[in-house]
Each structure stands twice: as C-alpha cells, then as structure tokens.
Amino acid sequence: MGRKAGGLYINPKKFGAVGKPCMKEMVAFLGCLSLNKNNDDKCVRQKDLLAACVEAQSGKPKNPARTINYHLQRLGKSKFI
C-alpha cells in the first residue's frame, strides 16, 4: 500500500495522479518513430510540437509547497526544535 520512511508514511497513490505535461506530444513522437523505424526526419512535425511543449513548460515555476521534498524537510526541521 504505502511506504514508511522512518516514522513517516508516504501514500504513493496521492502522488501518482500528478499531471504529466507534454505526455500527448511525447507519445505522438514516439509512435511516429516506431512507425518510421526510428527515422526522425519523417517526424519533424511531432518533434517540433514536443520541443515547443517542453520549452513552454520550462518557464513555469514549480510550487515548492506541493513537493514531497518540501514536506520532508519541513517535518525534519520540527524534530530538532
């Protein structure tokens, strides 16, 4: 079900539903590569769409309050106070 890290219980199902940006573009590009025997010259459109999506995602800042590392650090600090 879940994993214990010391005395902390982590629910993996909660973090499995995190949005995966550019997944559609990546699947389309990999499918095109598969159909064309790994010849990416024939998959220029899918490659450009994937590159544009990745470029758009790189500008978005991540919210540190939602990451598991943030919470582990926060909980670890409270033990020493």
C-alpha positions, 0 to 999 in steps of 0.5 A: 500500500504505502511506504514508511520512511522512518516514522513517516508514511508516504501514500504513493497513490496521492502522488501518482495522479500528478499531471504529466505535461507534454505526455500527448506530444511525447507519445505522438513522437514516439509512435511516429518513430516506431512507425518510421523505424526510428527515422526522425526526419519523417517526424519533424512535425511531432518533434517540433510540437514536443520541443515547443511543449517542453520549452513552454513548460520550462518557464513555469515555476514549480510550487515548492509547497506541493513537493514531497521534498518540501514536506520532508524537510519541513517535518525534519526541521520540527524534530530538532526544535 
